[in-house]
Amino acid sequence: MREYSSPIRIHTPQQSNITDLLLRHANSAANPALFSKPGPDSSWQDVTASQFAADAKAIAKGFIANGIDAGERIALMAKTRYEWTLVDFAIWFAGCVTVPIYETSSPSQVAWIISDSDAKAVVLESAAHENVVRRAAHEEQLELLDHVWQFDGGLEQLVEDGRAINDDLLESRRAAVSLSHIATIIYTSGTTGRPKGCELTHGNFVELAENAAASLPDAVYPGASTIMFLPLAHVFARFISVINVAAGCRTGHTPDVKNLLGDLQSFKPNFILAVPRVFEKVYNSAMLKAEDGGKGKIFHAGVDVAVAYSKAQQTGKIPLVLTLKHKLFDALLYKKLRDAMGGNIRHAVSGGGPLGERLGHFFNGIGVTILEGYGLTETTAPITVNTLDRIKIGTVGKPLPGNAVRIASDGEILAKGICVMSGYHDRPELQDEAFTDGWFHTGDIGELDDDGYLSITGRKKEIIVTSSGKNVIPALLEDQIRADALVSQCVVVGEGRPFIAALVTLDDEALPGWLDRHHLDKNSSLEELAQNPTVRETIEKVIAKANTSVSRAEAIKSFRIVAADFTEETGHLTPSLKIKRAAVLKDYNELIEEIYSAPKPTA
C-alpha cells in the first residue's frame, strides 16, 4: 500500500483554543484533579481543574500587566515539573506564544532560540538557568530581554503585578485566540544543523488531542493518571500534557529520571510515556537483577513465555499449555515487574524511535501493552499510533483520525492532516523543501502494510552509501545492538567506505554486575575494558547476531569500543536521547580512520 488516511472523528469549533480544554473541566460539576504535585514523604497533592485554571489566569494577568502583548513570545526554560505546565497554560491564557528551551541548553543554543523567536521574556526555573540566559546575552551579543522571571519568587511577583488586570481584559485576550493561531514555536533538537522553529497551532494540539483521545478510550480516559518524566520542551511530552487535560487525566511530574522507580511506586500511574531507551533500560535492569541474584534462567524462560503468549494473543489462539505457563510466570515474575512500575500500569506509549518487536511482545506478554507511535516535532508528535483495538506489535500503527500517510517512490514517509505544523518560523524558503502538494516530507523511510499499518526502517538522510554503491540503513543494526544490556549506544559508519563498521559504547549501569559475573576487575577503566578480550568477544557476538538480519554487504565487518559514553553532556545525544550522528563522526574521526586504515576484514 502506498497511501492510507483516517477520516477525522471529532470536529472542533474554529473559535476555540487549548485553554478551552481546561475550562471545560474547571467549569464542570465534577471539577476533576488534573494534576498532582509532590508532597512530603513521597505523597502527592491533587490540584483540581479549577485551582489550576485560577493559578494560570493569575500568572497570565501578570504577563499582561508587564506589557507583553497578544501574540508575543515568552520563552520557558526548566526541568519537568508542575510549574512548567502551569506557566505554559498561563502564556496561552494571556494570548501569547510559548517558546520552550531545554534546561540543558548551552548559552549559544539559548541565544539562538531567543533571538530567532524574538522572545520578549523568559520564565525559568533557577538562578543557574538565569545565569545561562545572561551568559547567552553577553557572549552572543543578544539584546537583553525585557523580563526574566524565576519560578521561585518570580511567579508570585507576576501574580502580584496582575492584580490590577480585570477578568474581562484577560478573557478578551484568551478568547481572541482561535485554532489557526500559533500556540508554540518548538525548536528541533538539532541532530543536523541549526535548530529550526516549528510553528504549531492551537488547532494542531486541540484537534489532534481530541481525535487521539477518541481513538484511545481504554488508555487515556477521565480519572486515568500518568507521571511525566520526559522533557516538557520536547513535543512528545508536551502533546501528552495537552491530551491529558483534554481527556480529564491526572498528571504528575518528576524532574529526575533517577528517582523514577520510587515515583512510580508512590504515584501508581495507569499509563506512562517514554522513548524506547527507557523501556530497554527497564528490561535490562530487571534481567541483570535476576542474573545477579542467580535467577537468570527463570527470567529468560519467563521472557520466552511472555513473547510467545503475546504473539499467540495476536493470532487469537493461545494454546492451553502456554496459558498455564503464562499464569505460573505471572506469579513468579510478571507481577513483580508490574509492581516495580507502581502496580497499576497496563498501558504505555512509546515514541521517538523504534521499540523493537521482541521488546514490544515482552511487555505486552507481562501485561503492560506498549502502544508504539510515530511522529516528529513538525507533526505535533503523533501521526500514527497503535490502539488497543487495532494493535500490530512491530509497527507504529495507523494514522490517527484526521491524518494521512503516503510512501513516496524513494520510500520516504509523507504526512498530511491536522497534526502537521503551519511552517518553520521565519524560514519561508524551507516550505518548498518540506512540502509537496500539501504533503510534509518527514525524512524517514518506511512501509505501509495492506491494513495501513506503518513500519519505520530508517532516516533518509542517514542512509549510508558504501564505496561499492550499497545503500545501508544504520538503524536496522543499531537498534538491535543497543538492545543488549552491556551496550549503551551504537553508531554504524561506512559512508563512502569499502565496508560497514560500528562504534559501540558500554552501559555504565550494567557494567558492575556484568564484570562481577565474568570475574573481571570492577575497578577497570573504560579504556581498559574497551580492549578487554572478554568484553570484545561479548560485543562481537552481539554484532554477529544483528548481522544475521541483513545481507553480507550490509553487515558490520569491524567495530571499536569507545572509552566514553555518548551523552547529552558530551554533545552526542539530543535531550530526547537521539544520536547526533554528525557530532559523533566529527569527534571520533580519528578512531574511524583507524578502522579503515587497518587491513580489510575477511569475514
N, C-alpha and C positions, 0 to 999 in steps of 0.2 A: 504494500500500500504506500502511496506517495503523499497522501494528504488526509487529515482527519480533523473534523471540527465538532464541537459540542455546543448545542444551542443554549443561549442564556436562559436561566430559570427564574432569577429574581431581577425585576426591573426597579431601579431606584429613581426617585424624583430628581430632576436636574438641579433644582434649587435646594440641595442638601449638601452636607459635608461630614467629615469624620466625627465632629463633636455631636452630631445628631445621634450617632450610635450610642454615645454615653448618656445623653439626655433622655433617650428612650427608656433606659433603666432607672436613671435618677428620678424621673418624674412618675415612675410606676409605683403601684401599691407594694409590690414585692421588694423594691429597692435592694437588690442583692449585693452581697460583698463581692466586689470585682477585683480587689487586691488584698494582700496580706503583707504587713511589714514585720521584719524580725523584731522580736521582743526579748526580754531577759530569759536566760536558761533555756535556750532552744525553742522558746514559744513563738507564736505568730499572732499578730494583732490584725483583725479584719478591718478593712476600710470599705464602707458601703459606696454605692454609686453616687448617692447624693453628697456624701462627705468629700469624695474625690472631686466631683464637679465643682463644689463650692471652693475648695482649695485651688483648683486650676483657674477658676474665674478670678479669684483674689489676686493671684500672681499675674494673670493677663491684664488686669487693671493697672498693675504696676508698670508693665511694659508700655501701655498707652500713656500713663502719666509721665513717663520718661521720654516721650516724644517719638516713639517708634511707630511709624505709620503703617497702615494696612498694606500688606504685600511685601514689606521689607523682611530681610533675612536676619535670623538670630541663630548663631552657632551654639552647639550643645556638645560639651566635652566632659565625659565622666565614665566611670565604671558602670556595670549593670546594677542598678539599684532602683528602688521605688521612685525616688525623686526625678530620675531620668524621664520616666513616662509621664510623671506629673507635669514637668516643665514642657514636655513635648505637647501635651494637650493644652497647656496654658498658652503656648505660642499660637496654636490653632484657634483658641477662643479669641485671641487678640487679632485674628485675621492675618497673621504673619506666616512666614515660611521657616521651617526648621532645617538647619544645615548640620547634620551630625559629624562629629570628628572623633575618630578612635582615640581613646585616652592614652594609648601608647604611641601616638604620632610624634614625629620629630618636629623641631621648630620649622624646618623648611616645608614639611608637609602641611603643618598648621597654617603657615603663611600663605601657601598656595591656595588652600581651600577658602580661607577668609577673604583673600584678595579676589579670587576668581568669582566667588559667590556674592561679593560686595556686602558681606555681613555688617550690620550696624552695631551688633552687640554680641557678647558671648556669655553663656552661663556655664560654669564649670564646677567641678567637684571640690577641688582643694587648692591650697597655696602652690603645691607642686605643679598643678596644671596651669595655674595663672603664671607661674614663672616661665613655663614653656611658651605661653602666648606672648609674654613680654619679650622673651628672647627672640621669638619669631619677628616681632615688630622691629626689634633692634637690628638683628643680623640680616634680615631680608628687606630692610628699609620699608617696612609696612607701616602705613599710616595707622596710628594708634586708634583703637576702637573707641567709640563714644562711651560705651558702658561695658564693664566686666563685673559679673556677679558670681560669687561662690555660693554653693548650696548652703553652707553654714553661715548664717548672718545675712547673706545676700537675698535669700528668698523671703526672709522676714522683712527686710528693707523694702523689697518690691511690694509686699502686701501692705506695708505702712504707706508707701508712696501712692498706692492705688486707692486709698480710702476716699479720695476726692472725686474719683470717677464714678458716675452713676450707672445703674444697671442698664438703663436704656441705651447709653452710648456703647457699652460693652456688647449688648445684644445686637445693635446695628452693625458693629464690626464683625461679629460672629456670623450673623445671618446673611451678610452680603457675599459670603464665600459660597460658591457652587461647586459642582462636581468637576467643572473644567478648570478650576483654579489650581495652581501648584501648591501642594501640601509640603513638599520637602525636596531638597536637592541633595541626593546621596552620591558621594564621590566613589567611583570604583576603587577597589583596593590596590590597583596598580601593579598587577603581575607583569604588565608590559607598559612602558612609557608613563607619562604623567597622568594622574587620575583625571577622569572626565566626570563632570557633574551630570547625573541623570535626573531630569525633572519629572517627578512622579506627582500626579494629580490626586485630589481628593477622590475623584472618580475611580482611579486605579485602585486605591485602598478600599473604598466603600463597596464598590460593585464586586470586586474580587473577594472581599471578606464575606459579603452576604451570600454569594454563589458558592464559595468554598464551604462555608458553614452548612449550607443546604445539602452539600454533597457528602459531608462527614458528620451526620447526625449522631452516630454512635461513639464518636471520638471527641467532638467539640460540641458541647451542649450546656444548657443552663445548669449551674451547680458543679460542673466539672472543674478540675484545678490542674495547674501546671506550675513548675518552678523554672524561671528564666535564668540561664547562666551564660548564654551566648552573648556577644557584644551587641548592645542595642543600636550601635552605629551601623550594624550590618542589616541589610534589608530583610533577611530571613527572620531574625528575632523581632524586628520592627513590625513586620506583617502579622506575626503571631500575636503580638500585643494588641493589634487592632482587631483581629478576628476574635480574640478572647473577649474583648469589650462588646463586639457585635453579638456574640453568642451568649453572653452572660456568664463566662467562665471566670474563675478566680485565679489571679496570677501572683506568685511570689517571686522575689528576686534574690539572687546570691552573686556577689561580685567576684568570688574566688572559687574556681572550679576545684581547687584542692579541698575545699570544705563540702563538696557536692554530696558525698556519701552521707554525711551527718545531716545535711539539709534535706536530702531526700527522705531520710528516716523520720525527721521531725515534721516535715511538711506533708508527707504522704500524698504526692500528686497522683492524679488519674492518668495523665499522659505527660510525656516530655518531648522536647525537640532538641535535636543535636545534629552535628555533622558526623559523617561516617567514622572519623578517627575516634570520637568519643565511644561509639559502640564497639569498635575494635579494642579500645582500652578496657572497657568493662569485661569483654570476653577474655582478653589476655590476662587481666588481673585475676579473674576467677580461676582460670586454668593454672596459672603459676601458683596461686594459693593452694590449689588442690595438689599439685605436684610437690610443692614444698612440704605438705602435710602427709605425703605418702598415699594420696588418694587420686593420683593421676589416671590410673586405669579406669576407675569408676567414672571420673569426669569425662574422659574421652568416649567411654561407652555410652554415657548419657547424652553426649553431643550427637553421636551417630543415631541414637534413637530419636532425639528431637528433630534432627534434619529429616530422617525417614518419615516420621509422623507428619511433619509439615508438608512434605511432598505428597504423601498419601492423602492428606486433607484436601489438597488442591485437585486431586483426581476424583474426590468424593467417595473413595473406597479405602477404608482403614481396616487392615486385617486384625482379627481378634488378638492374635499373639502380640502384635505391635501395640495394640491398645493396652494390653496388660503390662507390657514392658514400660510404656509411657506412664502408666499410673504408678508403677514402682519408682521410676526415676523422678516423678513429680514429688514424691515424699522424700527421696534421698537427696535430690539436687535442685530441681527447678523451683520449688517453693522457697528454698533458701536464697536463691538468686533474686527472686521477686521481692522477698523480704528485705534484701540488701538495698533494693531500689525504693523502699518505702512500703511495699506490700500491696499497694492499690493500683500500680501501673499495669494497664492492659494494652495500651497503645503508645506508640512513639512515632514521631515524624522525623524523617531523615532527609537532609538536602545538602547541597554544597559539593557533591561528588558522588561517585558510585559506591554503594554499600557492599556489593558482592553477594551473589546468590546464596552461597553456603551460610554466611553470617545472617542473612535475612531469614532463611529457613530455620536456623538455630534459635533465634529469638522468637519467631513465630511458634516453634515447637515447644518452647518453655512457657508459653502463654503471654508473651509480650509481642504483639503484632506491630512490626515496623512498617509504616506507610511511607514508602520511598517516593520522593517527588523530584521535580527538576525545574530550575528557573535561574534567573540572573538578576542583578540589580536593575537592569533595564526593563525587567518584566515584573517588578514589584514582588519578587520571589517566585511563587509557583505558576508555571504554565500548565504543568501536568502533575498529577498525584494519583497514587493508588488509593482506592477507597475500600472500606471493609466489605462492601457488597460486590466489588469487582477488582480483586487484587491478583496480580501476577508477579510473584516474587522473582527478582532478576530484571524487572523493568521499572520504569519510573511512572508508570500509569498512563491514563488517557488525559487529554486536555480537559481542564476544568470548564464548567459551563461558561459560555461567552468567549472561549478561546479556541484557536485552531493551530495545528502544526502541519508543516509541509516539509518534505525532504527534497532538497534541490538535487540537480543532476550530479553534483560532485559529492553528495552525501551530507551537505550542511543542513542543519535544522533551522527552519524559518518559523517565526511565530507571528500571530496576529490576534488581536482581541482586546478585551477590557483590561488585561494585565500590562499591556505594552506602554511604555513611557511616552510622553509627548515629544521628547527630544533631548539632546545634550545642551546644557546651559551655555549660551553664547558661542556655540560651535555649529552654525548652520551648514558649514562645509562638510560636516560629517553625516548629514542627513542622507545624501545620495549613496554614501558608502554603507550606511547602516540599514537603509530601507530600499526595497524594490517592490513597486506596486503595492505599498502598504504592508509588506511582509518584512519583519525585522530579522536581520541576519545575526544569529546567536553566536556564530563562530565555533559551535560544537558540531561533531559528526554523530549521526545516529541512524536508527532504522525504526520504521513503524511495522508492526505485525498486522495480520489480517483483521484483528479485532480493534486496531487503533491504539495499541499499547506501544509506548516509545521506549527504546533502549538507547543508551548513550555509549559510544565507543571511544570518543576522544575529542581533543581540541583540534580544530582545523589548523590553527597557527602553530601547534606543537607537533604536527606530523613531521617525523624525521625522514629525510630522503638520503639514503646512503650513496656512496660514490658509484655504486652499480645501478642506481636508479630505483631501488626498492623503497616503497613507502612503508613506514613503521609507525604505529600508534603507540606511543610510550605508556599511556595509562593502562593498556591491557596487561602489561608486565608489572608496572609499578604498583598497582593496587594489590596484586596477588602477593608480591614480595613484602610490601608494607604490612600485610595482614599477619605476618609471623610475629610472635611475641618478642623476639630478640631484636627485631628491626624497628627503628623509629621512622626513618624516611628513606626513599629510594628515588633517584633521578636517572632515567635512561638517557644515554648520549649516543651520538653517532652521525650527526648531520654532516654530509659530505665525506664521511669516513668509510673505510672498507668493511667495517663490521660494527655491530651494536655492542655497547658496553654499559656499565652502570656504576654509579656512586651510591654507596649504602652507608647509613648511619645507625648506631646502636641505641637501643632504648635504655636510658639510664635507670628507669624504674624497674625494669625487668632484669637488669644485669646482676644485682647481688644474689638473687635466688638461683639464677642460671649458672653463675660462676660456682656457687656452692655445690650444686648438683653435679657439676662437671669437675669438681675437685680442683678448681683453679683459684688463684690468689685474688681475694676480693679487693685488695688494695692496688691491683694492677691499674695502670693509667690507660686512658683510651688509646694513646699512641701504642702502648704495648699490646693491647687487645686487638688493635687493627691488624697486627702482624701475627697474632697468636694462631698456630695451626688448627687448634680445635674450633676456635671462633670462625676462622676462614672456611673450614670444612663444613660447618653448620650453614653458613651463608651460601656456600656453593650448592648445598643440597636444596635450599630454599629456591635459589635461582634456577636450578635444574628442573625442579617441579613446575615453576612458572613457565619455563621454556617449552614444556610439553603442550601448552595451549596455543603456540604459534608455530609458523613454519621455520625451517632451519635458517633461512635468510633473515628472519626477524628475531631470532634467538640471541640472548646475551652471551657473548663469547668470552668476555673478560670483565672483571669488576675490581673496585678498590673500596676498602672500608675507610671512611673518613673519620679522622680522630677528633671530631666535634660534631654535635648535632646541628641540624638545620632548624633554626627557631625564628620567631618573630624578632627577638632581640638582636640576632646576628644579621637580620635583614633578608633572610632567605625564605620566610613564610609570611603570608598576609595575616591580618588578625583573624580571618576565618579559616586559617590553617592550610591554605593552598600554597603550593610551592611557587616561589618566584624563580622560574627556570633561568631567566637571563642573568639574575644575580648569582645563582649557583655556578652557571657556566663561566661567568667572569671571574669569580673569586677562586674557583678551583680549576682554572685553565691549565695551570702547571701540572696538576695531577692527571688531568685528561690527556695532556700531551704525553705524559709518561706512559699512559696506557697504549697510545698509538705509536710510540717510538719503540716499544718493545717488540720482539718477534711476534708475528701474527699467530694467534692461537690456531691449532689444527682441528680442534673439535667443532 
